[in-house]
Amino acid sequence: MELRLLELRKAKNLTQDEVAQHMKISRQAYALYETNQRHMNYDSLRALAELFAVSIDYLLGGAHKNAENLTDEELRLVRDFRELDERGRASVKTIVEFEYSQVRKSKKKAVG
């Protein structure tokens, strides 16, 4: 089974060491995953899918990049959102909720 680890890691501009730290394993252990010389357990697959914001299916070579079929821009926004602290997340949520309420209001006016 051909994994997409190298492609995904390079797309995020991460080193093997940075990915290994995220997974709490050694760089050497991660390198074995990336070169398909060692198989991952479910927890490792899940951690990598979360890090790269893709589905486990896509990570394992499947066709679907993410379960929600998000665009690259949407995926980038989700990854950026995850990096924010609580204050930053609260600010983003406030803005999104306000903008969404404006869209709903204009749709109601158009219908009514």
Backbone as numpy.savetxt, mean C-alpha at the origin, in Angstrom:
# Nx Ny Nz CAx CAy CAz Cx Cy Cz
6.84 -19.92 -8.27 5.99 -18.75 -8.27 6.89 -17.51 -8.27
6.70 -16.63 -9.22 7.52 -15.42 -9.34 6.89 -14.27 -8.56
7.57 -13.85 -7.51 7.10 -12.74 -6.70 7.48 -11.41 -7.33
6.76 -10.38 -6.97 7.03 -9.05 -7.52 7.80 -8.17 -6.53
8.53 -8.76 -5.62 9.16 -8.00 -4.55 10.17 -6.98 -5.06
11.04 -7.39 -5.95 12.07 -6.48 -6.45 11.44 -5.28 -7.14
10.50 -5.55 -8.02 9.79 -4.49 -8.76 9.11 -3.51 -7.81
8.42 -4.04 -6.80 7.70 -3.19 -5.86 8.65 -2.41 -4.96
9.72 -3.06 -4.52 10.69 -2.40 -3.65 11.34 -1.23 -4.37
11.75 -1.46 -5.61 12.39 -0.39 -6.38 11.42 0.75 -6.68
10.16 0.42 -6.93 9.16 1.45 -7.20 8.97 2.37 -6.00
9.18 1.85 -4.79 9.06 2.65 -3.58 10.40 3.24 -3.14
11.45 3.00 -3.92 12.79 3.49 -3.60 13.25 3.05 -2.21
13.03 1.77 -1.91 13.45 1.20 -0.64 14.63 0.27 -0.84
15.45 0.15 0.18 16.54 -0.82 0.15 16.04 -2.14 0.73
16.77 -3.20 0.49 16.42 -4.48 1.09 16.43 -4.36 2.61
17.38 -3.60 3.14 17.48 -3.43 4.58 16.24 -2.73 5.15
15.74 -1.72 4.45 14.55 -1.01 4.92 13.32 -1.92 4.93
13.18 -2.75 3.90 12.05 -3.68 3.86 12.20 -4.72 4.96
13.41 -5.21 5.14 13.67 -6.21 6.18 13.35 -5.64 7.57
13.72 -4.39 7.81 13.40 -3.75 9.09 11.90 -3.68 9.29
11.16 -3.34 8.25 9.70 -3.28 8.34 9.13 -4.65 8.73
9.73 -5.70 8.19 9.26 -7.06 8.45 9.83 -7.65 9.74
10.82 -6.93 10.32 11.50 -7.39 11.53 12.25 -8.70 11.29
12.95 -8.74 10.15 13.80 -9.87 9.81 15.15 -9.32 9.32
16.10 -10.20 9.10 17.40 -9.75 8.60 17.33 -9.42 7.11
18.26 -8.61 6.66 18.33 -8.29 5.24 18.57 -9.55 4.43
19.40 -10.45 4.96 19.70 -11.70 4.26 18.45 -12.56 4.08
17.61 -12.61 5.12 16.36 -13.38 5.02 15.45 -12.77 3.96
15.35 -11.43 3.96 14.52 -10.77 2.96 15.05 -11.03 1.56
16.38 -10.97 1.39 16.99 -11.20 0.08 16.61 -12.58 -0.46
16.50 -13.55 0.42 16.09 -14.90 -0.02 14.65 -14.89 -0.52
13.78 -14.10 0.10 12.41 -13.96 -0.40 12.41 -13.31 -1.77
13.20 -12.24 -1.91 13.21 -11.47 -3.15 13.75 -12.29 -4.32
14.67 -13.20 -4.04 15.23 -14.05 -5.10 14.52 -15.40 -5.21
13.40 -15.51 -4.50 12.55 -16.70 -4.55 13.28 -17.97 -4.10
14.20 -17.80 -3.16 14.93 -18.94 -2.61 14.35 -19.39 -1.28
13.39 -18.65 -0.78 12.74 -18.97 0.49 11.28 -18.57 0.40
10.39 -19.40 0.94 8.95 -19.12 0.90 8.52 -18.35 2.13
7.53 -17.47 1.95 7.02 -16.66 3.04 5.78 -17.27 3.66
5.60 -17.00 4.95 4.36 -17.39 5.61 3.33 -16.28 5.40
2.13 -16.52 5.84 1.04 -15.57 5.62 1.34 -14.21 6.24
1.86 -14.19 7.47 2.13 -12.92 8.14 3.14 -12.08 7.35
4.14 -12.73 6.78 5.13 -12.01 5.97 4.49 -11.48 4.69
3.68 -12.29 4.05 2.98 -11.83 2.85 2.09 -10.64 3.16
1.37 -10.71 4.26 0.48 -9.62 4.65 1.26 -8.34 4.93
2.39 -8.47 5.63 3.21 -7.29 5.95 3.73 -6.63 4.68
4.16 -7.43 3.72 4.67 -6.87 2.46 3.55 -6.27 1.62
2.41 -6.92 1.58 1.28 -6.38 0.82 0.87 -5.04 1.39
0.88 -4.91 2.71 0.55 -3.64 3.36 1.60 -2.59 3.05
2.87 -2.95 3.17 3.95 -2.00 2.89 3.87 -1.46 1.48
3.62 -2.34 0.51 3.61 -1.94 -0.89 2.22 -1.52 -1.38
1.22 -1.58 -0.50 -0.16 -1.19 -0.82 -0.70 -1.95 -2.03
-0.50 -3.26 -2.01 -1.01 -4.13 -3.07 -1.71 -5.32 -2.41
-2.45 -6.07 -3.18 -3.07 -7.28 -2.65 -2.03 -8.38 -2.57
-2.29 -9.36 -1.73 -1.39 -10.53 -1.65 -1.38 -11.24 -3.00
-2.53 -11.30 -3.66 -2.62 -11.91 -4.98 -1.64 -11.25 -5.95
-1.62 -9.93 -5.98 -0.71 -9.22 -6.88 0.74 -9.49 -6.48
1.02 -9.48 -5.19 2.36 -9.74 -4.69 2.87 -11.10 -5.18
1.96 -12.07 -5.25 2.31 -13.43 -5.67 2.27 -13.63 -7.18
2.04 -12.55 -7.93 2.06 -12.65 -9.39 0.71 -12.58 -10.04
-0.35 -12.38 -9.26 -1.70 -12.29 -9.82 -1.92 -10.99 -10.57
-3.07 -10.89 -11.18 -3.36 -9.76 -12.07 -3.81 -8.50 -11.34
-4.45 -8.63 -10.21 -5.04 -7.46 -9.55 -4.04 -6.80 -8.62
-3.78 -5.53 -8.90 -2.80 -4.80 -8.11 -3.30 -4.55 -6.69
-4.56 -4.19 -6.55 -5.12 -3.97 -5.22 -6.59 -4.34 -5.24
-7.08 -4.69 -4.08 -8.45 -5.20 -4.00 -9.48 -4.15 -4.38
-9.16 -2.88 -4.15 -10.12 -1.82 -4.42 -9.96 -1.23 -5.82
-9.01 -1.74 -6.62 -8.72 -1.21 -7.95 -8.43 0.28 -7.91
-7.61 0.69 -6.95 -7.24 2.09 -6.81 -6.26 2.50 -7.91
-6.33 3.76 -8.29 -5.35 4.28 -9.25 -4.02 4.47 -8.54
-2.96 4.69 -9.29 -1.65 4.94 -8.69 -1.69 6.17 -7.79
-2.41 7.21 -8.20 -2.52 8.41 -7.38 -3.24 8.11 -6.07
-4.32 7.34 -6.13 -5.05 6.98 -4.91 -4.19 6.14 -3.98
-3.42 5.21 -4.53 -2.52 4.42 -3.72 -1.47 5.29 -3.04
-0.94 6.27 -3.79 0.06 7.17 -3.21 -0.55 7.97 -2.06
-1.78 8.44 -2.25 -2.44 9.19 -1.19 -2.68 8.33 0.05
-3.06 7.09 -0.14 -3.26 6.18 0.99 -1.93 5.96 1.72
-0.86 5.70 0.95 0.46 5.51 1.58 0.88 6.76 2.34
0.68 7.94 1.75 1.03 9.18 2.42 0.20 9.37 3.69
-1.09 9.08 3.60 -1.98 9.22 4.76 -1.50 8.35 5.91
-1.08 7.14 5.61 -0.59 6.22 6.65 0.66 6.74 7.36
1.41 7.59 6.69 2.63 8.13 7.28 2.37 9.32 8.21
1.16 9.89 8.16 0.85 11.06 8.97 0.65 10.70 10.44
0.88 11.68 11.31 0.56 11.48 12.72 -0.93 11.72 12.91
-1.42 11.57 14.13 -2.86 11.69 14.40 -3.40 13.07 14.02
-2.65 14.13 14.28 -3.08 15.48 13.92 -3.23 15.62 12.42
-2.25 15.10 11.68 -2.31 15.17 10.23 -3.47 14.38 9.66
-3.70 13.18 10.21 -4.83 12.37 9.75 -6.15 13.07 10.02
-6.27 13.68 11.20 -7.51 14.38 11.55 -7.74 15.54 10.58
-6.68 16.25 10.22 -6.81 17.37 9.27 -7.28 16.89 7.91
-6.69 15.81 7.43 -7.07 15.27 6.12 -8.52 14.80 6.15
-8.91 14.11 7.21 -10.29 13.63 7.33 -11.28 14.79 7.30
-10.95 15.88 8.00 -11.83 17.05 8.03 -12.02 17.63 6.64
-10.92 17.77 5.91 -10.99 18.32 4.55 -11.80 17.41 3.63
-11.53 16.11 3.68 -12.24 15.16 2.81 -13.73 15.16 3.13
-14.08 15.13 4.42 -15.49 15.13 4.79 -16.19 16.41 4.34
-15.52 17.57 4.46 -16.10 18.83 4.01 -16.32 18.80 2.50
-15.30 18.41 1.74 -15.41 18.39 0.28 -16.49 17.41 -0.17
-16.58 16.26 0.48 -17.60 15.28 0.14 -19.00 15.85 0.41
-19.17 16.56 1.52 -20.48 17.15 1.81 -20.85 18.19 0.76
-19.88 18.92 0.24 -20.15 19.90 -0.81 -20.60 19.22 -2.10
-20.00 18.11 -2.43 -20.39 17.35 -3.62 -21.81 16.83 -3.47
-22.13 16.29 -2.29 -23.49 15.79 -2.05 -24.52 16.91 -2.17
-24.20 18.08 -1.62 -25.12 19.22 -1.70 -25.37 19.64 -3.14
-24.29 19.70 -3.93 -24.47 20.12 -5.33 -25.23 19.07 -6.14
-25.05 17.80 -5.81 -25.82 16.74 -6.49 -27.30 16.85 -6.15
-27.61 17.16 -4.89 -29.02 17.29 -4.48 -29.66 18.48 -5.19
-28.91 19.57 -5.33 -29.45 20.74 -6.03 -29.72 20.44 -7.49
-28.83 19.67 -8.11 -28.97 19.32 -9.52 -30.19 18.42 -9.74
-30.47 17.53 -8.80 -31.60 16.62 -8.92 -32.90 17.33 -8.57
-32.88 18.14 -7.51 -34.11 18.77 -7.02 -34.34 20.06 -7.65
